[in-house]
Structure formats: structure tokens, C-alpha cells
Amino acid sequence: MFRIVVAPLLALSLAGVAVPVLAQSRGATPDGVERTDASDDFYCAERRLGQWFYCSKPMPAEQERQVSAGPQQSSVERMAAITRQLDELKAKAILDPSEENVIAYVRFQREQLDRASTFSDTWQRALWQNPDLDYTLQRPVSTVGKRAWLDNRRADRDSVLASLSQRYGLFYFYAQSCGACDLFSPILRSVADSHRMAVMAVSMDGGPSRDFPNYVVDAGQRARMGIPGNETPALVLFDTVTKRTIPVGYGILSADEIMNRIFALTSTKVGSDF
């Protein structure tokens, strides 16, 4: 029966006569394009009639572009590729300084400079519009803003230092033979007097101090406090509540440095002041 039906129809198709019944076989869609399904194995595989049927489904244009482009590079990979290309163009221009090579390097470099300028401009605009990201609001960099911040900071510092004497004291390790101690001792004396802070001067070599006449000679105090070495001058803050020693600094410090360090060590959290 199959041969009886197919033979006349095949003859008609070869003669150019339309055969509407078989043209819309199983698997055909309203747009007239036949899709691959299980029934196509007979025509596509055994009879090899691919010229009469869409044995392979056409690939969408978007999918075809993705396949041809390959896996998409990450931003880090793109940046690394740009750096490599810039280095290659620069090396090529140096080793073979033809006009063509130099122009190619300068053009590519200019593209990257433009990209960097765009990033910088966008960064600045983002900070203007998002104050939570603008660190200069916490630590101003302009002349006027910085002066105001420093004035407020100094007032807070002096207020804190004025009350520190109730809890903290200072240990000052010096040596009579230390030239730096001769310069540092009067600075420390002025800070201690202005903020009423008690200072215990400890002589590492047994010699006296003009600025701290009520000194004591080191008899292991430094080692018991956990302060390593014998460097002088050395300034250490002592917490009378927790019995904890806090090294402030070594060497010659200015009065502002002494006060700023004591303020930071006793009244600010790590990472909050920078």
C-alpha cells in the first residue's frame, strides 16, 4: 500500500506538480519549516533526503554569535590583556621605532588614559552624590576643612588628656648618657605639667635627670613591665585600672606627637582615625 501511494506522488513531484498532502508531514510547523523529530530518522538517515527536509534545526543567530565568540572574558582577564598589549606595543616601538609603531603605541596608550580619566570622573561624581562613601567628610583634605577638623580634634584631645591623670600615668625610661634624652626630657615635662599627668622617670644607667629630679634607678622594672630592649628615651603609658602597660613611643617626640598618641591609644578605636 505504501508503494502504491508513494510512487505516483514521487512522479508528480519530479514533474513539478505540488503535492500538498505530503508536504505537511508530521513535525511540520505553521511556518512550513519541518523540525527534526523521531520520524525523520527514516528520511534523513536511511534515505538521505536532507535536501527535501530540515534534518538539522537551524541555529538561532544569537546562539551562533556566542559559539563563534567563544567563552566571554572576565573583567580581570580583559585588564590583563590590555596591559599585555600595551607592553607589547611599547616594546615594539622601542625596539623598532618606526613612525607606524610609535603611533600605534601612542594611540593605544591614549585610549587607556581616556578610560582612566572617565573612571576618575565617575568616581568623583559618585562620591559627591553618595556622602556615605566620601571619606573626606570624616577627614577633610581641603585647607579650610582640614583646619576646622584639626581644631575640633585638638579640643577633643585636650579635653580627654585633662581627665586621663585620674586613671593613667607615664613611665619615662632615660639615660644620663643619652643625648636624645636631654632634648626629649623638657618636652615631656611641659606636656606632663600642662595636663597634670604623673611621670615616673626611670634611669637606665643610674644617672640623674635635670627635668625629673625624683627619678628611680631601673632595678628590673622595665623587664617586669614587658618593655623589651634598653632603647632610650622610651615613653610608656600605665593603666592603673587594668594594670596594663601601653608603649607610647621611642626616641624624640614633639609635644603634639605625645598628646596625639596618648589620645589615640586611650580614646579611639583601631582603624577609626585614618
C-alpha positions in Angstrom: 0.0 0.0 0.0 2.9 2.3 0.9 4.5 1.7 -2.5 1.2 2.3 -4.3 0.8 5.7 -2.7 4.4 7.0 -2.8 5.3 6.1 -6.4 2.6 8.3 -8.1 3.3 11.2 -5.7 7.0 11.0 -6.3 6.4 11.0 -10.0 4.2 14.1 -9.6 6.8 15.9 -7.5 9.5 15.3 -10.1 7.2 16.6 -12.8 6.9 19.9 -10.8 3.4 19.3 -9.6 2.7 20.4 -6.0 1.9 17.7 -3.6 0.2 19.4 -0.6 -0.6 16.2 1.3 3.0 15.0 2.0 4.4 18.5 2.2 2.8 18.9 5.6 4.0 15.7 7.2 4.3 15.1 10.8 6.6 17.5 12.6 5.8 20.4 10.3 5.1 23.8 11.8 2.7 26.6 10.6 5.7 28.4 9.1 6.3 25.5 6.7 9.7 24.6 8.2 10.0 21.0 9.2 11.6 20.2 12.6 13.7 17.2 13.5 11.8 14.5 15.4 11.9 10.8 15.8 10.1 10.2 12.4 12.8 12.0 10.5 15.3 9.2 11.0 13.9 7.3 8.1 14.3 10.2 5.6 17.4 11.9 7.0 19.5 8.8 7.9 18.4 5.9 5.7 17.1 7.7 2.6 19.5 10.7 3.0 16.7 13.1 1.8 18.2 16.1 3.6 17.6 18.3 0.5 13.9 17.8 1.0 13.7 18.2 4.8 15.3 20.4 7.5 17.1 17.4 9.1 19.2 19.7 11.3 17.5 22.5 13.1 19.0 25.9 12.1 20.9 27.6 14.9 19.5 30.9 16.2 21.6 33.9 15.2 22.3 34.9 18.9 23.4 31.4 19.8 25.6 31.3 16.7 27.3 34.5 17.7 28.0 33.2 21.2 29.5 30.0 19.8 31.7 31.8 17.4 32.8 34.3 20.0 33.8 31.6 22.5 33.7 32.0 26.3 33.4 35.6 27.5 36.4 37.0 29.2 36.2 38.3 32.7 37.0 41.9 33.5 40.2 40.9 35.2 41.3 39.0 32.1 40.4 41.9 29.9 42.5 44.2 32.0 45.4 41.8 31.9 45.1 41.6 28.1 45.1 45.4 27.8 48.2 45.6 29.9 50.0 42.9 27.8 49.0 44.6 24.6 50.2 48.0 25.9 53.6 46.4 27.0 53.9 44.7 23.6 53.2 47.9 21.7 55.7 49.9 23.8 58.4 47.2 23.4 57.8 47.1 19.7 58.0 50.9 19.4 61.3 51.0 21.4 62.9 48.1 19.6 61.7 49.2 16.1 61.0 52.9 16.4 59.2 53.3 13.1 56.6 56.0 12.8 53.9 53.4 12.4 55.0 51.5 15.6 55.3 54.7 17.7 51.9 56.0 16.5 50.3 52.6 17.3 51.7 52.7 20.8 50.7 56.3 21.5 47.2 55.8 20.2 46.6 52.7 22.3 48.1 54.5 25.4 45.8 57.5 24.8 42.8 55.2 24.7 43.8 53.8 28.2 44.4 57.3 29.5 40.9 58.3 28.3 39.4 55.3 30.0 41.3 56.1 33.3 40.0 59.7 33.1 36.5 58.6 32.6 36.8 56.3 35.6 38.3 59.0 37.8 35.5 61.5 36.8 32.8 58.9 37.5 34.4 58.1 40.9 34.4 61.7 41.9 30.7 62.2 40.8 29.7 59.1 42.8 31.3 60.4 45.9 29.5 63.8 45.5 26.2 62.0 45.3 26.8 59.3 47.9 28.1 61.0 51.1 28.4 57.7 52.9 31.3 56.8 50.5 33.1 60.1 50.8 35.9 59.7 53.4 36.9 63.4 53.1 33.7 64.2 55.1 35.4 62.4 58.0 38.9 63.5 57.3 38.8 66.7 55.2 41.6 67.4 52.7 40.8 71.0 51.8 42.7 73.8 53.6 39.6 75.2 55.3 38.1 71.8 56.1 41.3 70.4 57.4 41.9 73.4 59.7 38.5 73.1 61.2 38.9 69.3 61.7 42.3 69.8 63.4 40.8 72.5 65.7 38.0 70.2 66.7 40.4 67.3 67.1 42.7 69.3 69.3 39.8 70.4 71.5 38.7 66.8 72.0 42.2 65.7 72.7 42.9 68.3 75.3 39.6 67.5 77.0 40.4 63.8 77.2 44.0 64.3 78.3 42.8 66.6 81.1 40.9 63.7 82.7 43.5 60.9 81.9 45.5 61.7 85.0 42.8 60.0 87.2 43.5 56.7 85.6 46.8 56.8 83.7 50.4 57.5 84.5 53.6 57.7 82.5 56.8 55.8 82.8 59.8 57.6 81.3 62.9 55.5 80.7 66.0 57.6 80.1 69.8 57.5 80.5 72.1 60.3 81.6 74.5 59.4 78.7 71.6 59.6 76.2 71.8 62.9 74.1 68.3 62.4 72.8 67.0 62.2 76.3 68.4 65.7 77.1 66.2 67.0 74.2 63.2 65.0 75.0 63.0 65.4 78.8 61.9 69.1 78.8 59.3 68.4 76.1 57.8 65.6 78.2 58.0 67.8 81.3 55.9 70.5 79.6 53.2 68.1 78.5 53.0 66.5 81.9 52.7 69.8 83.7 50.1 71.2 81.3 47.8 68.2 81.6 48.7 67.3 85.2 49.9 63.8 84.3 52.2 61.9 86.8 55.5 60.8 85.3 57.8 58.2 86.9 61.3 58.7 85.5 63.5 55.6 85.4 67.2 55.9 84.9 68.6 53.0 82.9 72.3 53.9 83.8 71.7 55.3 87.3 72.4 58.9 86.2 70.2 61.9 87.3 67.8 64.0 85.2 67.5 67.8 85.4 63.9 67.8 84.4 62.8 64.8 86.6 64.9 65.0 89.8 62.7 62.5 91.6 63.9 59.6 89.4 64.5 56.0 90.3 67.1 53.6 89.0 66.0 50.7 86.9 66.1 47.5 89.0 64.2 45.3 86.6 61.1 47.4 86.4 61.3 47.7 82.7 61.6 43.9 82.2 58.7 43.2 84.6 56.5 45.6 82.6 57.2 43.7 79.4 59.0 46.5 77.7 61.8 44.9 75.7 65.3 46.3 75.0 67.2 49.2 76.5 66.3 51.9 74.0 66.1 55.5 75.4 64.2 57.7 75.6 61.1 55.4 75.9 57.7 56.5 77.0 55.1 54.1 78.4 51.6 54.7 79.5 50.3 52.7 82.5 46.7 51.9 83.1 46.1 51.8 86.9 42.7 50.1 86.5 43.7 47.2 84.2 47.4 47.3 85.3 48.3 47.2 81.6 51.3 48.9 80.0 50.9 50.7 76.7 54.1 51.8 74.9 53.7 55.3 73.5 56.9 55.6 71.6 60.7 55.7 71.4 63.1 58.4 70.5 62.4 62.2 70.4 58.7 63.1 70.1 57.2 66.5 69.8 54.6 67.7 72.3 51.8 67.2 69.7 53.0 63.7 68.9 53.0 62.7 72.6 49.5 64.1 73.1 48.1 62.7 69.8 49.5 59.2 70.5 48.2 59.1 74.1 44.7 60.3 72.8 44.7 57.6 70.0 45.8 54.8 72.3 43.3 55.6 75.0 40.3 57.1 73.3 40.0 55.9 69.7 39.2 52.5 68.1 41.7 50.9 65.8 41.0 51.9 62.2 38.6 54.7 63.1 41.0 57.6 62.9 42.5 57.0 59.5 
